[in-house]
Amino acid sequence: MAIEVDGKGRVFVSDIKGVQVFDGNGRYLNVVKISGVAFGIAFDDPGKLYATTNNSKVEKYDVKE
Protein backbone atom coordinates (compact mmCIF):
# COMPACT_ATOMS: atom_id res chain seq x y z
CA MET A 1 0.00 0.00 0.00
CA ALA A 2 1.15 3.53 -0.79
CA ILE A 3 -0.26 6.93 0.20
CA GLU A 4 0.26 10.21 -1.67
CA VAL A 5 -1.32 13.68 -1.51
CA ASP A 6 -1.73 15.76 -4.67
CA GLY A 7 -1.47 19.54 -5.04
CA LYS A 8 -5.22 19.89 -4.42
CA GLY A 9 -5.09 18.18 -1.01
CA ARG A 10 -6.68 14.94 -2.21
CA VAL A 11 -5.35 11.74 -0.63
CA PHE A 12 -4.55 8.77 -2.89
CA VAL A 13 -4.26 5.28 -1.41
CA SER A 14 -3.20 2.27 -3.48
CA ASP A 15 -4.72 -1.13 -2.77
CA ILE A 16 -5.84 -4.21 -4.71
CA LYS A 17 -8.82 -2.28 -6.18
CA GLY A 18 -6.62 0.42 -7.72
CA VAL A 19 -5.85 3.84 -6.27
CA GLN A 20 -8.67 5.16 -4.11
CA VAL A 21 -9.15 8.93 -3.91
CA PHE A 22 -10.32 10.82 -0.81
CA ASP A 23 -10.74 14.50 -0.06
CA GLY A 24 -8.77 16.17 2.72
CA ASN A 25 -11.51 15.28 5.22
CA GLY A 26 -11.36 11.57 4.40
CA ARG A 27 -14.52 11.47 2.25
CA TYR A 28 -14.30 8.91 -0.58
CA LEU A 29 -14.33 10.54 -4.04
CA ASN A 30 -13.33 8.00 -6.69
CA VAL A 31 -11.04 5.16 -7.69
CA VAL A 32 -8.36 5.18 -10.39
CA LYS A 33 -8.35 1.75 -12.04
CA ILE A 34 -4.79 0.45 -12.33
CA SER A 35 -3.55 -2.31 -14.62
CA GLY A 36 -2.36 -4.79 -11.98
CA VAL A 37 -1.68 -3.88 -8.35
CA ALA A 38 -0.01 -0.55 -7.53
CA PHE A 39 2.85 -0.77 -5.02
CA GLY A 40 4.07 2.80 -5.26
CA ILE A 41 2.47 6.05 -6.39
CA ALA A 42 3.75 9.58 -6.99
CA PHE A 43 2.78 12.81 -8.75
CA ASP A 44 4.83 14.94 -11.11
CA ASP A 45 4.69 18.77 -11.07
CA PRO A 46 1.85 19.02 -13.65
CA GLY A 47 -0.22 16.58 -11.53
CA LYS A 48 0.05 13.30 -13.46
CA LEU A 49 -0.18 10.18 -11.29
CA TYR A 50 2.52 7.53 -11.71
CA ALA A 51 2.07 4.01 -10.34
CA THR A 52 4.57 1.17 -10.09
CA THR A 53 2.76 -2.12 -10.50
CA ASN A 54 3.20 -5.84 -10.10
CA ASN A 55 3.41 -5.92 -13.91
CA SER A 56 7.02 -4.65 -13.57
CA LYS A 57 6.32 -1.28 -15.12
CA VAL A 58 5.47 2.31 -14.28
CA GLU A 59 2.17 3.61 -15.62
CA LYS A 60 1.00 7.23 -15.99
CA TYR A 61 -2.58 8.37 -15.36
CA ASP A 62 -4.50 11.62 -15.76
CA VAL A 63 -6.54 12.21 -12.62
CA LYS A 64 -9.78 14.05 -13.29
CA GLU A 65 -11.10 16.83 -11.06
Phi, psi and omega in degrees: 000142177228151179231136180214148177244132179272180182292349179259005178084006177282146182254129181246129183232121179274142174205191184290345178275343185136220176242111181277144185243131179232152173280178183297343178264003178091004180282130180296133179247315190190179172225138174263116180287128182248142174282103186096203180247127180278127177258333180217144179223151179201160177245147171267177183301319178288351176102012176284140179267130176246137180228129170272137187235171176288358176272012178059041175209166176252130181245148181247137182228143169270127180259120182286160179302000000 
